């Protein structure tokens, strides 16, 4: 698969399940990944990432679940937008305050 293609979750889940079901048939996880990855059309590295993420999601491996990572990304985008809006409001406030001072001075 090309790296730019997004693999559906169902395909990833099936691939991880395949690794888990056949893991005992291989001397190591790396050997299992090397053997199974070409059969599903991805690289062993990609399959390892999927297996590791599945372990994180299951709670058997430390790390941040995808749902939490997505929530953090959404919050970071929101903070960025709010900071940008706040900066615009500060500039507008300064502009109108200066305009009010100019108006008072002309009287």
MISEGU-793776 format. One record per atom (N, C-alpha, C, O, CB): x, y, z; residue number from 1; residue in three letters. Coordinates in Angstrom, 3 decimals. Glycine has a CB too. Layout:
BEGIN
MILUM  u  v  w  marpa  mimi
MILUM  X  Y  Z  NUM  ALA
...
//
This chain:
BEGIN
MILUM  u  v  w  marpa  mimi
MILUM  0.837  -1.189  0.000  1  UNK
MILUM  0.000  0.000  0.000  1  UNK
MILUM  0.870  1.237  0.000  1  UNK
MILUM  1.956  1.247  0.580  1  UNK
MILUM  -0.946  0.007  1.207  1  UNK
MILUM  0.395  2.264  -0.644  2  UNK
MILUM  1.126  3.518  -0.617  2  UNK
MILUM  0.957  4.163  0.747  2  UNK
MILUM  -0.073  3.994  1.399  2  UNK
MILUM  0.646  4.464  -1.737  2  UNK
MILUM  1.972  4.902  1.176  3  UNK
MILUM  1.912  5.522  2.490  3  UNK
MILUM  0.861  6.616  2.563  3  UNK
MILUM  0.415  6.974  3.653  3  UNK
MILUM  3.257  6.084  2.856  3  UNK
MILUM  0.458  7.153  1.410  4  UNK
MILUM  -0.524  8.226  1.421  4  UNK
MILUM  -1.952  7.698  1.536  4  UNK
MILUM  -2.881  8.476  1.753  4  UNK
MILUM  -0.386  9.063  0.170  4  UNK
MILUM  -2.136  6.384  1.392  5  UNK
MILUM  -3.468  5.808  1.494  5  UNK
MILUM  -3.825  5.568  2.948  5  UNK
MILUM  -3.016  5.061  3.725  5  UNK
MILUM  -3.558  4.503  0.700  5  UNK
MILUM  -5.048  5.940  3.306  6  UNK
MILUM  -5.541  5.681  4.654  6  UNK
MILUM  -6.220  4.328  4.658  6  UNK
MILUM  -7.173  4.097  3.913  6  UNK
MILUM  -6.516  6.799  5.133  6  UNK
MILUM  -5.731  3.444  5.491  7  UNK
MILUM  -6.262  2.085  5.548  7  UNK
MILUM  -7.473  2.089  6.488  7  UNK
MILUM  -7.391  2.608  7.601  7  UNK
MILUM  -5.164  1.061  6.034  7  UNK
MILUM  -8.582  1.518  6.049  8  UNK
MILUM  -9.771  1.478  6.914  8  UNK
MILUM  -9.503  0.742  8.218  8  UNK
MILUM  -8.702  -0.191  8.263  8  UNK
MILUM  -10.931  0.815  6.184  8  UNK
MILUM  -10.174  1.165  9.268  9  UNK
MILUM  -10.008  0.573  10.595  9  UNK
MILUM  -10.288  -0.936  10.579  9  UNK
MILUM  -9.617  -1.706  11.266  9  UNK
MILUM  -10.934  1.268  11.601  9  UNK
MILUM  -11.287  -1.347  9.787  10  UNK
MILUM  -11.639  -2.761  9.744  10  UNK
MILUM  -10.472  -3.600  9.236  10  UNK
MILUM  -10.209  -4.692  9.741  10  UNK
MILUM  -12.869  -2.977  8.861  10  UNK
MILUM  -9.772  -3.072  8.224  11  UNK
MILUM  -8.620  -3.782  7.661  11  UNK
MILUM  -7.508  -3.851  8.701  11  UNK
MILUM  -6.874  -4.892  8.870  11  UNK
MILUM  -8.113  -3.086  6.365  11  UNK
MILUM  -7.273  -2.754  9.390  12  UNK
MILUM  -6.249  -2.744  10.434  12  UNK
MILUM  -6.597  -3.738  11.537  12  UNK
MILUM  -5.736  -4.485  12.003  12  UNK
MILUM  -6.090  -1.329  11.022  12  UNK
MILUM  -7.854  -3.743  11.950  13  UNK
MILUM  -8.289  -4.662  13.013  13  UNK
MILUM  -8.113  -6.113  12.596  13  UNK
MILUM  -7.656  -6.938  13.388  13  UNK
MILUM  -9.752  -4.403  13.380  13  UNK
MILUM  -8.474  -6.427  11.360  14  UNK
MILUM  -8.309  -7.800  10.871  14  UNK
MILUM  -6.838  -8.186  10.824  14  UNK
MILUM  -6.477  -9.312  11.168  14  UNK
MILUM  -8.938  -7.957  9.480  14  UNK
MILUM  -5.987  -7.256  10.400  15  UNK
MILUM  -4.552  -7.531  10.326  15  UNK
MILUM  -3.983  -7.796  11.714  15  UNK
MILUM  -3.194  -8.723  11.897  15  UNK
MILUM  -3.810  -6.359  9.665  15  UNK
MILUM  -4.377  -6.992  12.683  16  UNK
MILUM  -3.897  -7.174  14.058  16  UNK
MILUM  -4.393  -8.515  14.601  16  UNK
MILUM  -3.644  -9.251  15.243  16  UNK
MILUM  -4.373  -6.003  14.972  16  UNK
MILUM  -5.651  -8.817  14.339  17  UNK
MILUM  -6.213  -10.089  14.794  17  UNK
MILUM  -5.457  -11.265  14.165  17  UNK
MILUM  -5.208  -12.272  14.828  17  UNK
MILUM  -7.718  -10.170  14.446  17  UNK
MILUM  -5.099  -11.135  12.900  18  UNK
MILUM  -4.332  -12.182  12.209  18  UNK
MILUM  -2.978  -12.390  12.881  18  UNK
MILUM  -2.547  -13.526  13.080  18  UNK
MILUM  -4.134  -11.818  10.720  18  UNK
MILUM  -2.313  -11.294  13.228  19  UNK
MILUM  -1.016  -11.393  13.921  19  UNK
MILUM  -1.203  -12.075  15.271  19  UNK
MILUM  -0.432  -12.962  15.635  19  UNK
MILUM  -0.375  -9.984  14.110  19  UNK
MILUM  -2.224  -11.662  16.011  20  UNK
MILUM  -2.454  -12.252  17.340  20  UNK
MILUM  -2.776  -13.739  17.252  20  UNK
MILUM  -2.311  -14.530  18.074  20  UNK
MILUM  -3.593  -11.522  18.053  20  UNK
MILUM  -3.575  -14.119  16.247  21  UNK
MILUM  -3.971  -15.517  16.110  21  UNK
MILUM  -2.812  -16.420  15.697  21  UNK
MILUM  -2.761  -17.583  16.097  21  UNK
MILUM  -5.086  -15.634  15.102  21  UNK
MILUM  -1.885  -15.896  14.903  22  UNK
MILUM  -0.802  -16.719  14.365  22  UNK
MILUM  0.558  -16.429  15.000  22  UNK
MILUM  1.574  -16.963  14.556  22  UNK
MILUM  -0.710  -16.517  12.880  22  UNK
MILUM  0.583  -15.604  16.013  23  UNK
MILUM  1.842  -15.194  16.654  23  UNK
MILUM  2.633  -16.391  17.174  23  UNK
MILUM  3.860  -16.406  17.078  23  UNK
MILUM  1.557  -14.228  17.805  23  UNK
MILUM  1.950  -17.388  17.719  24  UNK
MILUM  2.613  -18.558  18.313  24  UNK
MILUM  3.299  -19.436  17.270  24  UNK
MILUM  4.144  -20.263  17.612  24  UNK
MILUM  1.603  -19.388  19.085  24  UNK
MILUM  2.938  -19.260  15.999  25  UNK
MILUM  3.536  -20.077  14.940  25  UNK
MILUM  4.920  -19.582  14.529  25  UNK
MILUM  5.603  -20.234  13.739  25  UNK
MILUM  2.626  -20.097  13.729  25  UNK
MILUM  5.334  -18.440  15.058  26  UNK
MILUM  6.605  -17.820  14.672  26  UNK
MILUM  7.498  -17.681  15.895  26  UNK
MILUM  7.007  -17.582  17.019  26  UNK
MILUM  6.371  -16.436  14.011  26  UNK
MILUM  8.820  -17.674  15.675  27  UNK
MILUM  9.747  -17.575  16.810  27  UNK
MILUM  9.739  -16.211  17.501  27  UNK
MILUM  10.128  -16.094  18.663  27  UNK
MILUM  11.142  -17.878  16.345  27  UNK
MILUM  9.291  -15.178  16.775  28  UNK
MILUM  9.256  -13.842  17.375  28  UNK
MILUM  8.158  -13.016  16.723  28  UNK
MILUM  7.623  -13.380  15.676  28  UNK
MILUM  10.628  -13.132  17.230  28  UNK
MILUM  7.839  -11.915  17.352  29  UNK
MILUM  6.843  -11.002  16.782  29  UNK
MILUM  7.348  -10.454  15.453  29  UNK
MILUM  6.580  -10.319  14.500  29  UNK
MILUM  6.529  -9.841  17.763  29  UNK
MILUM  8.635  -10.140  15.390  30  UNK
MILUM  9.209  -9.612  14.150  30  UNK
MILUM  9.045  -10.594  13.002  30  UNK
MILUM  8.723  -10.198  11.882  30  UNK
MILUM  10.688  -9.283  14.344  30  UNK
MILUM  9.265  -11.870  13.276  31  UNK
MILUM  9.103  -12.897  12.238  31  UNK
MILUM  7.643  -12.976  11.791  31  UNK
MILUM  7.356  -13.119  10.602  31  UNK
MILUM  9.581  -14.279  12.758  31  UNK
MILUM  6.737  -12.882  12.742  32  UNK
MILUM  5.311  -12.910  12.402  32  UNK
MILUM  4.952  -11.718  11.531  32  UNK
MILUM  4.226  -11.858  10.547  32  UNK
MILUM  4.445  -12.918  13.677  32  UNK
MILUM  5.452  -10.561  11.887  33  UNK
MILUM  5.169  -9.347  11.113  33  UNK
MILUM  5.745  -9.459  9.708  33  UNK
MILUM  5.090  -9.086  8.734  33  UNK
MILUM  5.742  -8.105  11.822  33  UNK
MILUM  6.968  -9.971  9.599  34  UNK
MILUM  7.628  -10.135  8.300  34  UNK
MILUM  6.828  -11.068  7.392  34  UNK
MILUM  6.741  -10.848  6.184  34  UNK
MILUM  9.056  -10.679  8.487  34  UNK
MILUM  6.258  -12.084  7.970  35  UNK
MILUM  5.521  -13.064  7.187  35  UNK
MILUM  4.110  -12.585  6.830  35  UNK
MILUM  3.654  -12.788  5.705  35  UNK
MILUM  5.442  -14.372  7.947  35  UNK
MILUM  3.434  -11.964  7.762  36  UNK
MILUM  2.028  -11.603  7.581  36  UNK
MILUM  1.851  -10.312  6.794  36  UNK
MILUM  0.906  -10.204  6.013  36  UNK
MILUM  1.355  -11.468  8.924  36  UNK
MILUM  2.725  -9.335  6.973  37  UNK
MILUM  2.565  -8.016  6.337  37  UNK
MILUM  2.390  -8.096  4.819  37  UNK
MILUM  1.466  -7.474  4.295  37  UNK
MILUM  3.766  -7.148  6.653  37  UNK
MILUM  3.230  -8.832  4.092  38  UNK
MILUM  3.036  -8.885  2.630  38  UNK
MILUM  1.693  -9.498  2.220  38  UNK
MILUM  1.149  -9.162  1.169  38  UNK
MILUM  4.160  -9.681  1.995  38  UNK
MILUM  1.175  -10.379  3.039  39  UNK
MILUM  -0.099  -11.034  2.730  39  UNK
MILUM  -1.268  -10.058  2.783  39  UNK
MILUM  -2.272  -10.236  2.092  39  UNK
MILUM  -0.346  -12.183  3.697  39  UNK
MILUM  -1.125  -9.022  3.613  40  UNK
MILUM  -2.221  -8.049  3.712  40  UNK
MILUM  -1.915  -6.762  2.961  40  UNK
MILUM  -2.738  -5.847  2.923  40  UNK
MILUM  -2.509  -7.731  5.171  40  UNK
MILUM  -0.721  -6.692  2.359  41  UNK
MILUM  -0.393  -5.550  1.512  41  UNK
MILUM  0.154  -4.338  2.230  41  UNK
MILUM  -0.104  -3.205  1.823  41  UNK
MILUM  -1.579  -5.149  0.775  41  UNK
MILUM  0.903  -4.560  3.288  42  UNK
MILUM  1.547  -3.430  3.980  42  UNK
MILUM  2.959  -3.844  4.371  42  UNK
MILUM  3.374  -4.981  4.145  42  UNK
MILUM  0.725  -2.987  5.246  42  UNK
MILUM  3.678  -2.919  4.953  43  UNK
MILUM  5.035  -3.216  5.392  43  UNK
MILUM  5.010  -3.766  6.820  43  UNK
MILUM  4.059  -3.515  7.561  43  UNK
MILUM  5.928  -1.952  5.307  43  UNK
MILUM  6.040  -4.507  7.209  44  UNK
MILUM  6.106  -4.990  8.593  44  UNK
MILUM  6.095  -3.831  9.604  44  UNK
MILUM  5.519  -3.950  10.685  44  UNK
MILUM  7.368  -5.843  8.792  44  UNK
MILUM  6.729  -2.726  9.246  45  UNK
MILUM  6.760  -1.569  10.149  45  UNK
MILUM  5.350  -1.034  10.387  45  UNK
MILUM  4.977  -0.732  11.521  45  UNK
MILUM  7.661  -0.454  9.572  45  UNK
MILUM  4.568  -0.919  9.311  46  UNK
MILUM  3.196  -0.447  9.440  46  UNK
MILUM  2.377  -1.402  10.306  46  UNK
MILUM  1.617  -0.974  11.175  46  UNK
MILUM  2.549  -0.294  8.056  46  UNK
MILUM  2.539  -2.675  10.061  47  UNK
MILUM  1.808  -3.678  10.839  47  UNK
MILUM  2.210  -3.616  12.309  47  UNK
MILUM  1.364  -3.768  13.189  47  UNK
MILUM  2.061  -5.090  10.278  47  UNK
MILUM  3.493  -3.394  12.579  48  UNK
MILUM  3.957  -3.266  13.972  48  UNK
MILUM  3.280  -2.074  14.651  48  UNK
MILUM  2.877  -2.160  15.810  48  UNK
MILUM  5.503  -3.105  14.023  48  UNK
MILUM  3.160  -0.970  13.926  49  UNK
MILUM  2.489  0.217  14.480  49  UNK
MILUM  1.043  -0.121  14.832  49  UNK
MILUM  0.552  0.257  15.895  49  UNK
MILUM  2.537  1.404  13.470  49  UNK
MILUM  0.366  -0.836  13.935  50  UNK
MILUM  -1.026  -1.208  14.198  50  UNK
MILUM  -1.140  -2.132  15.403  50  UNK
MILUM  -2.039  -1.969  16.228  50  UNK
MILUM  -1.635  -1.878  12.970  50  UNK
MILUM  -0.237  -3.100  15.508  51  UNK
MILUM  -0.255  -4.042  16.633  51  UNK
MILUM  0.011  -3.296  17.939  51  UNK
MILUM  -0.668  -3.526  18.940  51  UNK
MILUM  0.798  -5.167  16.427  51  UNK
MILUM  0.998  -2.405  17.927  52  UNK
MILUM  1.312  -1.638  19.140  52  UNK
MILUM  0.151  -0.736  19.544  52  UNK
MILUM  -0.171  -0.634  20.728  52  UNK
MILUM  2.575  -0.797  18.928  52  UNK
MILUM  -0.483  -0.077  18.563  53  UNK
MILUM  -1.609  0.806  18.876  53  UNK
MILUM  -2.789  0.009  19.422  53  UNK
MILUM  -3.492  0.470  20.321  53  UNK
MILUM  -2.037  1.594  17.629  53  UNK
MILUM  -3.001  -1.179  18.882  54  UNK
MILUM  -4.078  -2.040  19.391  54  UNK
MILUM  -3.808  -2.423  20.845  54  UNK
MILUM  -4.734  -2.495  21.652  54  UNK
MILUM  -4.221  -3.313  18.518  54  UNK
MILUM  -2.546  -2.668  21.177  55  UNK
MILUM  -2.188  -2.998  22.557  55  UNK
MILUM  -2.419  -1.802  23.477  55  UNK
MILUM  -2.847  -1.972  24.619  55  UNK
MILUM  -0.721  -3.454  22.638  55  UNK
MILUM  -2.141  -0.605  22.990  56  UNK
MILUM  -2.395  0.611  23.778  56  UNK
MILUM  -3.896  0.765  24.001  56  UNK
MILUM  -4.344  1.031  25.117  56  UNK
MILUM  -1.815  1.874  23.063  56  UNK
MILUM  -4.663  0.595  22.935  57  UNK
MILUM  -6.123  0.719  23.032  57  UNK
MILUM  -6.695  -0.316  24.002  57  UNK
MILUM  -7.656  -0.034  24.718  57  UNK
MILUM  -6.771  0.555  21.641  57  UNK
MILUM  -6.112  -1.500  24.025  58  UNK
MILUM  -6.589  -2.562  24.915  58  UNK
MILUM  -6.119  -2.354  26.354  58  UNK
MILUM  -6.613  -3.011  27.271  58  UNK
MILUM  -6.116  -3.920  24.410  58  UNK
MILUM  -5.176  -1.453  26.550  59  UNK
MILUM  -4.673  -1.185  27.894  59  UNK
MILUM  -3.548  -2.105  28.325  59  UNK
MILUM  -3.118  -2.055  29.477  59  UNK
MILUM  -5.784  -1.290  28.870  59  UNK
MILUM  -3.068  -2.936  27.431  60  UNK
MILUM  -1.991  -3.856  27.797  60  UNK
MILUM  -0.611  -3.273  27.513  60  UNK
MILUM  0.405  -3.923  27.756  60  UNK
MILUM  -2.153  -5.165  27.052  60  UNK
MILUM  -0.580  -2.065  27.007  61  UNK
MILUM  0.684  -1.393  26.710  61  UNK
MILUM  0.521  0.084  27.065  61  UNK
MILUM  -0.519  0.672  26.766  61  UNK
MILUM  1.095  -1.577  25.197  61  UNK
MILUM  1.523  0.696  27.694  62  UNK
MILUM  1.385  2.114  28.029  62  UNK
MILUM  1.375  2.980  26.771  62  UNK
MILUM  2.018  2.663  25.770  62  UNK
MILUM  2.521  2.554  28.961  62  UNK
MILUM  0.647  4.052  26.849  63  UNK
MILUM  0.568  4.966  25.719  63  UNK
MILUM  -0.767  5.682  25.701  63  UNK
MILUM  -1.623  5.453  26.555  63  UNK
MILUM  0.782  4.219  24.410  63  UNK
MILUM  -0.933  6.550  24.719  64  UNK
MILUM  -2.144  7.334  24.616  64  UNK
MILUM  -3.066  6.747  23.547  64  UNK
MILUM  -2.675  6.608  22.389  64  UNK
MILUM  -1.809  8.796  24.300  64  UNK
MILUM  -4.285  6.405  23.944  65  UNK
MILUM  -5.241  5.899  22.954  65  UNK
MILUM  -5.525  6.937  21.863  65  UNK
MILUM  -5.398  8.140  22.089  65  UNK
MILUM  -6.550  5.495  23.644  65  UNK
MILUM  -5.904  6.462  20.703  66  UNK
MILUM  -6.156  7.339  19.559  66  UNK
MILUM  -7.242  8.355  19.855  66  UNK
MILUM  -7.162  9.493  19.392  66  UNK
MILUM  -6.540  6.520  18.343  66  UNK
MILUM  -8.255  7.970  20.616  67  UNK
MILUM  -9.343  8.901  20.922  67  UNK
MILUM  -8.837  10.087  21.748  67  UNK
MILUM  -9.251  11.224  21.522  67  UNK
MILUM  -10.470  8.174  21.677  67  UNK
MILUM  -7.945  9.820  22.700  68  UNK
MILUM  -7.378  10.908  23.505  68  UNK
MILUM  -6.476  11.799  22.648  68  UNK
MILUM  -6.495  13.023  22.777  68  UNK
MILUM  -6.581  10.338  24.705  68  UNK
MILUM  -5.691  11.175  21.775  69  UNK
MILUM  -4.803  11.942  20.896  69  UNK
MILUM  -5.625  12.861  19.983  69  UNK
MILUM  -5.265  14.017  19.761  69  UNK
MILUM  -3.917  10.988  20.047  69  UNK
MILUM  -6.730  12.327  19.460  70  UNK
MILUM  -7.593  13.122  18.592  70  UNK
MILUM  -8.213  14.279  19.376  70  UNK
MILUM  -8.295  15.399  18.872  70  UNK
MILUM  -8.695  12.240  17.969  70  UNK
MILUM  -8.645  14.012  20.595  71  UNK
MILUM  -9.244  15.066  21.435  71  UNK
MILUM  -8.218  16.162  21.721  71  UNK
MILUM  -8.555  17.346  21.689  71  UNK
MILUM  -9.779  14.470  22.770  71  UNK
MILUM  -6.991  15.786  21.996  72  UNK
MILUM  -5.937  16.777  22.246  72  UNK
MILUM  -5.695  17.622  21.005  72  UNK
MILUM  -5.523  18.836  21.105  72  UNK
MILUM  -4.630  16.086  22.680  72  UNK
MILUM  -5.679  16.988  19.832  73  UNK
MILUM  -5.492  17.740  18.587  73  UNK
MILUM  -6.625  18.724  18.368  73  UNK
MILUM  -6.391  19.855  17.943  73  UNK
MILUM  -5.392  16.789  17.394  73  UNK
MILUM  -7.859  18.303  18.654  74  UNK
MILUM  -9.005  19.205  18.515  74  UNK
MILUM  -8.879  20.385  19.470  74  UNK
MILUM  -9.131  21.529  19.089  74  UNK
MILUM  -10.321  18.451  18.773  74  UNK
MILUM  -8.492  20.107  20.705  75  UNK
MILUM  -8.327  21.183  21.688  75  UNK
MILUM  -7.205  22.132  21.296  75  UNK
MILUM  -7.325  23.343  21.481  75  UNK
MILUM  -8.049  20.599  23.071  75  UNK
MILUM  -6.120  21.598  20.758  76  UNK
MILUM  -5.016  22.456  20.310  76  UNK
MILUM  -5.461  23.368  19.173  76  UNK
MILUM  -5.089  24.541  19.135  76  UNK
MILUM  -3.819  21.602  19.861  76  UNK
MILUM  -6.263  22.831  18.238  77  UNK
MILUM  -6.800  23.670  17.151  77  UNK
MILUM  -7.705  24.761  17.706  77  UNK
MILUM  -7.663  25.908  17.259  77  UNK
MILUM  -7.577  22.809  16.131  77  UNK
MILUM  -8.529  24.388  18.690  78  UNK
MILUM  -9.439  25.357  19.302  78  UNK
MILUM  -8.666  26.453  20.024  78  UNK
MILUM  -9.008  27.630  19.912  78  UNK
MILUM  -10.390  24.655  20.279  78  UNK
MILUM  -7.630  26.077  20.759  79  UNK
MILUM  -6.804  27.062  21.461  79  UNK
MILUM  -6.155  28.008  20.459  79  UNK
MILUM  -6.110  29.217  20.686  79  UNK
MILUM  -5.725  26.362  22.318  79  UNK
MILUM  -5.655  27.469  19.361  80  UNK
MILUM  -5.022  28.296  18.328  80  UNK
MILUM  -6.022  29.308  17.759  80  UNK
MILUM  -5.694  30.481  17.582  80  UNK
MILUM  -4.456  27.406  17.193  80  UNK
MILUM  -7.240  28.845  17.476  81  UNK
MILUM  -8.270  29.738  16.939  81  UNK
MILUM  -8.655  30.802  17.957  81  UNK
MILUM  -8.845  31.964  17.601  81  UNK
MILUM  -9.510  28.939  16.520  81  UNK
MILUM  -8.771  30.412  19.215  82  UNK
MILUM  -9.123  31.380  20.259  82  UNK
MILUM  -8.015  32.409  20.467  82  UNK
MILUM  -8.297  33.587  20.689  82  UNK
MILUM  -9.413  30.657  21.575  82  UNK
MILUM  -6.780  31.978  20.399  83  UNK
MILUM  -5.666  32.931  20.532  83  UNK
MILUM  -5.659  33.915  19.370  83  UNK
MILUM  -5.405  35.106  19.551  83  UNK
MILUM  -4.316  32.186  20.602  83  UNK
MILUM  -5.938  33.404  18.182  84  UNK
MILUM  -5.995  34.274  17.004  84  UNK
MILUM  -7.141  35.287  17.145  84  UNK
MILUM  -6.971  36.467  16.842  84  UNK
MILUM  -6.173  33.428  15.712  84  UNK
MILUM  -8.299  34.822  17.603  85  UNK
MILUM  -9.442  35.719  17.808  85  UNK
MILUM  -9.134  36.739  18.901  85  UNK
MILUM  -9.496  37.909  18.781  85  UNK
MILUM  -10.707  34.914  18.173  85  UNK
MILUM  -8.473  36.300  19.957  86  UNK
MILUM  -8.110  37.199  21.049  86  UNK
MILUM  -7.165  38.295  20.563  86  UNK
MILUM  -7.301  39.455  20.951  86  UNK
MILUM  -7.463  36.413  22.196  86  UNK
MILUM  -6.214  37.926  19.718  87  UNK
MILUM  -5.273  38.910  19.172  87  UNK
MILUM  -6.011  39.930  18.306  87  UNK
MILUM  -5.722  41.125  18.365  87  UNK
MILUM  -4.167  38.207  18.348  87  UNK
MILUM  -6.956  39.461  17.509  88  UNK
MILUM  -7.745  40.372  16.676  88  UNK
MILUM  -8.548  41.327  17.554  88  UNK
MILUM  -8.634  42.520  17.262  88  UNK
MILUM  -8.688  39.580  15.741  88  UNK
MILUM  -9.130  40.808  18.619  89  UNK
MILUM  -9.909  41.659  19.523  89  UNK
MILUM  -9.024  42.689  20.221  89  UNK
MILUM  -9.438  43.833  20.412  89  UNK
MILUM  -10.633  40.802  20.566  89  UNK
MILUM  -7.820  42.296  20.598  90  UNK
MILUM  -6.888  43.249  21.220  90  UNK
MILUM  -6.545  44.381  20.255  90  UNK
MILUM  -6.547  45.554  20.627  90  UNK
MILUM  -5.598  42.530  21.671  90  UNK
MILUM  -6.250  44.010  19.014  91  UNK
MILUM  -5.915  45.020  18.006  91  UNK
MILUM  -7.095  45.944  17.736  91  UNK
MILUM  -6.921  47.155  17.605  91  UNK
MILUM  -5.470  44.348  16.704  91  UNK
MILUM  -8.287  45.380  17.653  92  UNK
MILUM  -9.482  46.193  17.417  92  UNK
MILUM  -9.734  47.119  18.592  92  UNK
MILUM  -10.084  48.285  18.409  92  UNK
MILUM  -10.708  45.301  17.175  92  UNK
MILUM  -9.557  46.603  19.793  93  UNK
MILUM  -9.750  47.428  20.991  93  UNK
MILUM  -8.770  48.594  21.007  93  UNK
MILUM  -9.156  49.725  21.304  93  UNK
MILUM  -9.583  46.580  22.265  93  UNK
MILUM  -7.514  48.329  20.693  94  UNK
MILUM  -6.511  49.397  20.653  94  UNK
MILUM  -6.846  50.410  19.563  94  UNK
MILUM  -6.687  51.613  19.768  94  UNK
MILUM  -5.106  48.812  20.420  94  UNK
MILUM  -7.304  49.940  18.422  95  UNK
MILUM  -7.668  50.827  17.325  95  UNK
MILUM  -8.806  51.758  17.740  95  UNK
MILUM  -8.730  52.969  17.534  95  UNK
MILUM  -8.070  50.011  16.087  95  UNK
MILUM  -9.858  51.191  18.324  96  UNK
MILUM  -11.002  52.010  18.712  96  UNK
MILUM  -10.674  52.928  19.891  96  UNK
MILUM  -11.205  54.035  19.976  96  UNK
MILUM  -12.184  51.120  19.063  96  UNK
MILUM  -9.815  52.484  20.790  97  UNK
MILUM  -9.398  53.349  21.897  97  UNK
MILUM  -8.624  54.541  21.354  97  UNK
MILUM  -8.823  55.667  21.810  97  UNK
MILUM  -8.538  52.564  22.920  97  UNK
MILUM  -7.753  54.311  20.396  98  UNK
MILUM  -6.992  55.408  19.776  98  UNK
MILUM  -7.931  56.338  19.024  98  UNK
MILUM  -7.760  57.556  19.079  98  UNK
MILUM  -5.907  54.856  18.818  98  UNK
MILUM  -8.902  55.801  18.335  99  UNK
MILUM  -9.863  56.622  17.607  99  UNK
MILUM  -10.657  57.492  18.572  99  UNK
MILUM  -10.938  58.653  18.276  99  UNK
MILUM  -10.810  55.740  16.779  99  UNK
MILUM  -11.018  56.939  19.715  100  UNK
MILUM  -11.761  57.727  20.723  100  UNK
MILUM  -10.882  58.841  21.274  100  UNK
MILUM  -11.367  59.954  21.478  100  UNK
MILUM  -12.256  56.818  21.883  100  UNK
MILUM  -9.607  58.573  21.519  101  UNK
MILUM  -8.694  59.621  22.002  101  UNK
MILUM  -8.531  60.718  20.954  101  UNK
MILUM  -8.536  61.905  21.281  101  UNK
MILUM  -7.315  59.021  22.360  101  UNK
MILUM  -8.390  60.318  19.706  102  UNK
MILUM  -8.262  61.307  18.625  102  UNK
MILUM  -9.516  62.166  18.535  102  UNK
MILUM  -9.419  63.376  18.329  102  UNK
MILUM  -7.999  60.608  17.273  102  UNK
MILUM  -10.684  61.565  18.685  103  UNK
MILUM  -11.939  62.294  18.614  103  UNK
MILUM  -12.047  63.298  19.754  103  UNK
MILUM  -12.512  64.418  19.542  103  UNK
MILUM  -13.119  61.326  18.646  103  UNK
MILUM  -11.627  62.919  20.956  104  UNK
MILUM  -11.693  63.819  22.127  104  UNK
MILUM  -10.719  64.968  21.986  104  UNK
MILUM  -11.006  66.092  22.397  104  UNK
MILUM  -11.399  63.049  23.423  104  UNK
MILUM  -9.565  64.681  21.403  105  UNK
MILUM  -8.554  65.741  21.255  105  UNK
MILUM  -8.992  66.789  20.235  105  UNK
MILUM  -8.581  67.943  20.354  105  UNK
MILUM  -7.204  65.138  20.835  105  UNK
MILUM  -9.787  66.448  19.261  106  UNK
MILUM  -10.210  67.365  18.211  106  UNK
MILUM  -11.322  68.280  18.689  106  UNK
MILUM  -11.638  69.240  17.987  106  UNK
MILUM  -10.665  66.593  16.988  106  UNK
MILUM  -11.907  68.053  19.792  107  UNK
MILUM  -12.987  68.907  20.314  107  UNK
MILUM  -12.460  70.186  20.850  107  UNK
MILUM  -13.230  71.020  21.327  107  UNK
MILUM  -13.762  68.203  21.389  107  UNK
//
